């Protein structure tokens, strides 16, 4: 069942065939519902099937669009696109095919009915419009990026577009407008219409200021500090002050008195109850919008603060990892210098490479898995030079994707713990066996080391390092990691499993980088 759901999701999210099948079903439904006679389900389904069969080339092209675009040249692909969505519907015109020819359960349209002969071309026109819209979306460089115009602080722009749309409808449905342009030419009609729309927008523009006053003062300040009683009194006082002032302002425009575009043009005039009722209705209608905006603001703020907290915790965990490594490596170098070992210069060079990796790579969110392997191998070489015990140290690596992105310094904690609690305290033979495998994004790291029974009570494998690793993985790989520890008297084995099926979680940027107006919203 899960596989079926995943495939359906892939079809909907990655393909567009369902859009054009939906157009066929919608057009067939419209045609069927417009018939005066009762049309059965069989006729409807046969019409859908027939339209799909006729437009099979279109559905074929849409389903294979990514493969065709990849295999064909740019202009060949565009030529085929034009033939499919523009040329093919025109070719259906002289064929004489009618909608009745597509219904196997009998005709549903009179032969002389226009839709019976023109329906196929209408479907082709809808296909062409949908394909053109999708083509423009696929080539975003052809159109401006409207996201920058409608960001988190785009409420005025949205309200402005809605107001413009409402003004068009209000003027178009106004009887006074119909009377004014009944005996005029087209040019004058357009001029009167645009002038009326402009006047309507100017009449109701002060309501935008009323909305902001309601939102930022009455709701945020008065309701939050004085309670619901003071808020309701403030709303009432605002209506009493605003309504007559705005009514007097609306009378400046001719369409108020002539067409009654505003309640100030009614019998009551400036002090009429209709003006106060209009302002009260606006305050009531704007309250759900204010509640929605406040919910969005608080949700976004909480999300950003949680991400910022996650980023801070990750930085602190990295700071705890790095000093632990430096202390260990400096102890290694100190031991070599005391022995005046000839390999000291090579060790210093290896140490500098390790420190360079820690200092610079640890700042990155991700590094390549092969870089982590190189780091571990250099670290083990350094430890082999330092150790005096007869230690069997081995690292086996098997990677299917060496460039897989992983967090830096991910495995070193387990290796350091193995040396600190298993290898270094041992007085005899000891071992450290490590195996790192990666296949299809699944990473498994096994660290198996010996323990000296005589030292078992003096050491505690894991400790702060393992706790830091656990916390770091909880932040980076929530529900996608596993640490299995098998502690025995003679050995200690820990296995780390990571699943990269989903992208690794990223710490958030600074609040100011994500939402420049964040401070403004908070204030």
C-alpha positions in Angstrom: 0.0 0.0 0.0 2.8 2.4 0.8 4.4 1.7 -2.6 1.1 2.5 -4.3 0.7 5.8 -2.4 4.4 6.7 -3.2 3.8 6.1 -6.9 0.6 8.1 -7.0 2.5 11.0 -5.2 5.3 10.7 -7.8 2.8 10.8 -10.7 1.0 13.9 -9.3 4.2 15.8 -8.2 6.5 15.0 -11.2 4.0 14.5 -14.0 1.3 16.6 -15.7 -0.7 14.0 -17.5 -3.4 14.2 -14.8 -3.9 17.9 -15.5 -4.9 17.2 -19.1 -7.0 14.2 -18.2 -8.7 16.5 -15.7 -9.4 19.0 -18.5 -11.1 16.2 -20.5 -13.2 15.2 -17.5 -14.2 18.7 -16.7 -15.1 19.6 -20.3 -17.1 16.3 -20.6 -19.0 17.1 -17.4 -19.8 20.6 -18.6 -21.2 19.3 -21.8 -23.3 16.6 -20.1 -24.7 18.9 -17.4 -25.8 21.4 -20.1 -28.1 18.9 -21.8 -31.8 19.1 -21.0 -32.2 15.4 -21.2 -30.9 13.0 -18.5 -27.5 11.6 -19.5 -26.3 8.4 -17.9 -22.9 7.6 -16.4 -22.1 5.4 -19.4 -22.5 8.3 -21.8 -20.3 10.4 -19.7 -17.5 7.8 -19.3 -17.6 6.9 -23.0 -17.3 10.6 -23.8 -14.2 10.9 -21.5 -12.7 7.7 -23.1 -13.4 9.0 -26.6 -11.8 12.4 -25.9 -8.8 10.7 -24.3 -8.4 8.4 -27.3 -8.7 11.2 -29.8 -6.1 13.3 -27.9 -3.8 10.3 -27.2 -0.9 12.1 -29.0 -1.2 15.0 -26.5 -1.3 12.7 -23.5 1.6 10.7 -24.9 3.7 13.9 -25.3 2.8 15.1 -21.8 3.7 11.8 -20.1 7.1 11.6 -21.9 7.9 15.3 -21.8 11.1 15.0 -19.6 12.5 12.2 -21.7 11.7 13.9 -25.0 13.2 17.2 -23.9 16.4 15.4 -22.8 16.8 13.4 -26.1 15.8 16.1 -28.5 17.4 19.4 -29.4 15.9 22.6 -28.1 14.2 23.7 -31.4 13.2 20.1 -32.3 11.4 19.8 -29.0 9.7 23.2 -29.4 8.6 22.3 -33.0 7.1 19.0 -31.7 5.4 20.9 -28.9 3.8 23.3 -31.4 2.6 20.5 -33.6 1.1 18.6 -30.7 -0.7 21.5 -29.0 -1.4 23.8 -31.9 -1.2 21.8 -35.1 -3.0 18.7 -34.0 -6.2 20.3 -32.8 -6.4 22.2 -36.1 -6.0 19.0 -38.0 -9.2 17.6 -36.3 -11.2 20.5 -37.8 -11.6 19.0 -41.4 -11.9 15.4 -40.2 -15.6 15.7 -39.4 -15.3 13.9 -36.1 -18.1 14.9 -33.7 -18.7 14.2 -30.0 -21.4 11.8 -30.8 -18.8 9.6 -32.5 -17.0 9.2 -29.2 -20.0 7.9 -27.2 -20.4 4.1 -27.5 -23.7 4.2 -25.5 -25.5 6.3 -28.0 -25.6 10.0 -29.0 -26.0 12.6 -26.4 -26.2 15.7 -28.7 -28.4 16.5 -31.6 -26.4 16.3 -34.8 -27.0 20.0 -35.6 -25.9 21.0 -32.1 -22.9 23.3 -32.2 -21.1 21.6 -29.3 -21.3 18.3 -31.2 -19.0 19.6 -33.9 -16.9 22.2 -32.1 -16.3 20.4 -28.9 -13.1 18.8 -30.0 -11.6 22.1 -31.0 -12.6 23.6 -27.7 -10.8 20.8 -25.8 -7.8 21.5 -28.0 -7.9 25.2 -27.1 -8.0 24.3 -23.4 -5.0 22.0 -23.9 -3.1 24.7 -25.7 -3.8 27.2 -22.9 -2.8 24.7 -20.2 0.4 23.7 -22.0 1.4 27.3 -22.6 1.0 28.1 -18.9 3.1 25.1 -18.0 5.7 25.9 -20.6 6.0 29.4 -19.1 6.3 28.0 -15.6 9.0 25.6 -16.7 11.0 28.5 -18.3 10.9 30.8 -15.3 13.6 33.0 -16.8 10.9 34.2 -19.3 8.8 35.7 -16.6 9.6 38.0 -13.6 10.0 36.5 -10.2 6.7 37.6 -8.5 7.8 36.1 -5.2 9.8 39.2 -4.4 6.6 41.3 -4.8 4.6 39.0 -2.5 6.8 38.2 0.5 6.0 38.1 4.2 5.0 41.8 4.2 2.8 41.7 1.2 -0.6 42.3 2.9 -1.0 45.8 1.3 -0.3 44.4 -2.2 -2.8 41.6 -1.8 -5.4 44.0 -0.4 -4.7 46.4 -3.2 -5.2 43.7 -5.9 -8.4 42.6 -4.2 -9.6 46.2 -4.0 -8.9 46.7 -7.7 -10.8 43.5 -8.6 -13.7 44.5 -6.4 -13.8 48.0 -7.9 -14.0 46.5 -11.4 -17.0 44.3 -10.4 -18.7 47.1 -8.5 -18.5 49.6 -11.4 -19.5 46.9 -14.0 -22.6 46.0 -12.0 -23.6 49.6 -11.3 -26.9 50.6 -12.9 -25.7 54.2 -13.0 -22.8 53.2 -15.1 -25.0 51.3 -17.6 -27.2 54.4 -17.9 -24.2 56.7 -18.4 -22.7 54.8 -21.3 -25.9 53.6 -22.9 -25.6 56.1 -25.8 -21.8 56.6 -26.0 -19.1 55.2 -28.2 -16.6 52.6 -27.1 -13.8 55.0 -26.4 -16.0 57.1 -24.1 -17.3 53.9 -22.4 -13.7 52.8 -21.6 -12.9 56.3 -20.2 -16.0 56.4 -18.0 -15.3 52.9 -16.8 -11.7 53.6 -15.8 -12.6 56.9 -14.3 -15.3 55.2 -12.2 -12.9 52.5 -11.1 -10.4 55.1 -10.0 -13.0 57.1 -8.0 -14.2 53.8 -6.3 -10.6 53.0 -5.3 -10.1 56.5 -3.9 -13.4 56.4 -2.0 -12.5 53.2 -0.2 -8.8 53.8 0.1 -9.1 55.2 3.7 -10.4 51.8 4.8 -6.9 50.5 4.4 -5.8 52.9 7.1 -8.7 51.8 9.2 -7.6 48.2 8.8 -4.1 49.0 10.0 -5.4 51.0 12.9 -7.6 48.1 13.8 -4.8 45.6 13.5 -1.8 47.4 15.0 -3.4 49.4 17.7 -6.9 48.2 18.6 -6.0 44.5 18.4 -2.3 44.3 19.2 -2.1 47.1 21.8 -5.5 47.7 23.3 -6.8 44.1 23.4 -3.4 42.8 24.6 -2.9 45.3 27.4 -6.4 46.3 28.5 -8.6 43.3 27.6 -11.7 42.6 25.6 -13.9 45.3 27.2 -11.5 48.1 26.3 -11.1 46.6 22.9 -14.8 46.7 22.2 -15.1 50.3 23.5 -12.1 51.3 21.3 -13.8 49.7 18.2 -17.0 51.5 18.9 -15.2 54.9 19.4 -13.3 54.3 16.2 -16.5 53.7 14.2 -18.1 56.9 15.7 -15.2 59.0 14.7 -14.3 57.4 11.4 -17.8 57.0 9.8 -18.8 60.7 9.4 -15.3 61.8 8.4 -15.1 59.2 5.7 -18.6 59.9 4.5 -17.8 63.6 4.1 -14.6 62.6 2.2 -16.6 60.2 -0.1 -19.0 63.0 -1.1 -16.1 64.7 -2.9 -16.4 62.2 -5.7 -19.2 62.6 -8.2 -20.1 58.8 -8.4 -21.1 58.9 -4.7 -23.9 61.4 -5.1 -24.9 60.4 -8.6 -24.7 56.6 -8.4 -24.8 55.9 -4.7 -21.4 54.2 -4.8 -21.0 55.0 -1.1 -23.6 55.1 1.6 -22.9 58.9 2.0 -25.0 59.4 -1.1 -28.1 57.9 0.5 -30.9 59.9 2.1 -29.1 60.1 5.5 -26.1 62.0 4.2 -22.9 62.3 6.2 -24.5 61.4 9.6 -26.7 58.6 8.2 -26.7 55.3 10.1 -25.7 53.5 6.9 -22.2 55.0 7.1 -21.8 53.8 10.7 -23.2 50.4 9.7 -20.7 50.2 6.8 -17.7 51.0 9.1 -19.0 48.5 11.7 -19.4 45.8 9.1 -15.8 46.4 7.8 -14.5 46.1 11.4 -16.3 42.8 11.9 -15.2 41.4 8.5 -11.6 42.5 9.0 -11.3 40.6 12.3 -10.9 37.1 10.8 -8.2 38.5 8.5 -6.4 40.0 11.4 -6.6 36.7 13.4 -5.2 34.9 10.3 -2.3 37.3 9.9 -1.5 37.1 13.6 -1.5 33.3 13.5 0.9 33.4 10.5 3.2 35.8 12.3 3.3 33.8 15.5 3.8 30.5 13.7 6.6 31.9 11.6 8.3 33.5 14.7 8.1 30.2 16.6 9.5 28.3 13.7 12.4 30.7 13.2 13.2 30.7 17.0 13.2 26.9 17.0 15.6 26.8 14.1 17.8 29.4 15.6 17.9 27.3 18.8 18.9 24.2 16.8 21.7 26.1 15.1 23.0 27.4 18.5 22.9 23.9 20.0 24.8 22.5 17.0 27.5 25.2 17.3 27.9 24.4 21.0 28.2 20.7 20.3 30.9 21.3 17.7 32.8 23.4 20.2 32.7 20.5 22.6 34.0 18.1 20.0 36.9 20.2 18.8 38.7 20.8 22.1 38.4 17.1 22.9 40.3 16.3 19.7 42.9 18.9 20.2 43.8 17.7 23.7 44.2 14.1 22.3 46.4 15.1 19.4 48.6 17.4 21.5 49.1 14.5 24.0 50.2 12.3 21.1 52.8 14.9 19.9 54.0 15.4 23.5 54.6 11.7 23.9 56.6 11.5 20.7 58.7 14.5 21.6 59.6 12.9 24.9 60.9 9.8 23.1 62.6 12.0 20.5 61.3 9.6 17.9 62.6 10.1 14.3 59.0 10.1 13.0 58.2 13.2 15.0 58.5 15.6 11.9 56.1 13.4 9.9 53.8 13.2 12.8 53.8 17.0 13.1 52.9 17.3 9.4 50.0 14.8 9.9 48.9 16.7 12.9 48.8 19.9 11.0 46.7 18.3 8.3 44.3 17.0 10.9 44.1 20.4 12.7 43.5 22.1 9.3 40.6 19.7 8.7 39.1 20.3 12.1 39.5 24.1 12.0 38.2 24.7 8.4 36.0 21.7 7.5 34.2 21.6 10.9 32.6 25.0 10.0 30.9 23.4 7.0 27.4 21.9 7.3 28.5 18.9 5.2 31.6 17.4 3.8 32.1 14.5 1.4 32.2 11.0 3.0 35.6 10.3 1.4 37.0 13.3 3.3 35.9 11.9 6.6 37.5 8.6 5.6 40.8 10.4 4.9 40.6 12.2 8.2 40.1 8.9 10.1 43.0 7.2 8.2 45.3 10.1 9.1 44.2 9.9 12.7 44.8 6.2 12.9 48.3 6.6 11.4 49.1 9.1 14.1 47.9 6.8 16.8 49.8 3.8 15.4 53.0 5.8 15.7 52.3 6.9 19.3 51.1 3.6 20.8 53.6 1.3 22.5 51.1 -1.6 22.9 50.8 -4.4 20.5 47.5 -3.1 19.0 45.7 -4.6 16.0 44.1 -1.5 14.4 42.2 -1.9 11.2 39.8 0.2 9.2 37.7 -1.4 6.4 35.9 1.0 4.0 33.3 0.1 1.4 31.6 3.1 -0.2 29.2 3.1 -3.2 29.0 6.9 -3.2 32.2 8.5 -1.8 30.9 12.0 -2.5 27.8 11.5 -0.2 27.4 14.6 2.0 27.7 14.0 5.8 28.3 16.2 8.8 32.0 16.8 9.6 33.7 15.0 12.5 30.9 12.5 12.7 32.8 9.2 13.4 35.8 10.5 15.3 34.1 10.5 18.7 33.5 6.8 18.6 37.1 6.2 17.5 38.5 8.5 20.2 36.4 6.7 22.8 37.8 3.4 21.6 41.4 4.6 22.1 40.7 6.4 25.4 38.8 3.6 27.1 40.0 0.4 25.3 43.4 0.7 23.7 45.4 3.1 25.9 44.6 1.5 29.3 45.5 -2.0 28.0 48.8 -3.5 29.2 48.8 -6.4 26.7 47.5 -7.2 23.3 44.5 -5.2 22.2 42.5 -4.6 19.1 40.4 -2.0 17.3 38.3 -3.1 14.3 36.3 -0.5 12.4 34.1 -1.0 9.3 32.5 1.9 7.4 30.1 0.9 4.6 27.7 3.0 2.5 25.1 1.8 0.1 22.3 3.8 -1.5 22.6 6.5 1.1 22.6 4.1 4.1 25.7 4.5 6.2 26.9 2.0 8.8 29.9 2.5 11.0 31.0 -0.3 13.4 33.7 0.4 16.0 34.7 -2.7 18.0 37.5 -2.5 20.5 39.0 -4.7 23.3 38.8 -3.9 27.0 41.2 -4.8 29.7 39.2 -6.6 32.4 41.6 -5.1 35.0 40.8 -1.6 33.9 37.0 -2.0 33.4 36.1 -0.5 36.7 38.3 2.6 36.1 36.9 3.6 32.8 33.4 4.3 31.5 33.1 3.9 27.7 31.1 6.6 26.0 30.7 9.5 28.4 30.2 13.1 27.2 31.5 12.4 23.7 28.8 9.8 23.0 26.2 12.0 24.5 27.2 14.9 22.3 27.1 12.6 19.2 23.6 11.4 20.2 22.4 15.0 20.6 24.0 16.1 17.4 22.4 13.3 15.4 19.0 14.1 17.0 19.3 17.6 15.5 20.7 16.6 12.1 19.0 13.3 11.5 15.7 13.2 13.4 14.3 9.7 13.3 16.9 8.7 10.8 19.7 7.4 12.9 20.5 4.5 15.3 23.2 3.9 17.8 23.5 0.4 19.0 26.0 -0.3 21.9 27.1 -3.8 23.0 29.2 -3.6 26.1 30.9 -6.7 27.4 33.6 -7.6 29.9 36.3 -8.1 27.3 35.2 -5.9 24.4 33.0 -2.9 23.5 31.1 -2.6 20.2 29.1 0.4 18.9 27.3 0.6 15.6 26.1 3.8 14.1 23.5 3.7 11.3 22.4 6.7 9.2 19.7 6.9 6.6 19.9 9.6 4.0 16.6 8.9 2.4 15.6 12.5 3.1 17.8 15.6 2.9 19.8 16.2 6.1 18.2 18.9 8.3 19.9 22.2 8.1 20.3 24.7 10.9 18.5 28.0 10.2 20.2 31.1 9.1 20.0 34.2 11.3 16.5 35.5 11.8 17.5 38.8 10.1 18.8 36.9 7.0 15.6 34.8 6.7 13.1 37.6 7.3 14.5 41.1 7.1 11.4 42.5 8.6 11.5 40.1 11.6 12.4 42.8 14.1 9.6 44.9 12.7 7.1 42.2 13.2 8.3 41.5 16.7 8.2 45.1 17.7 
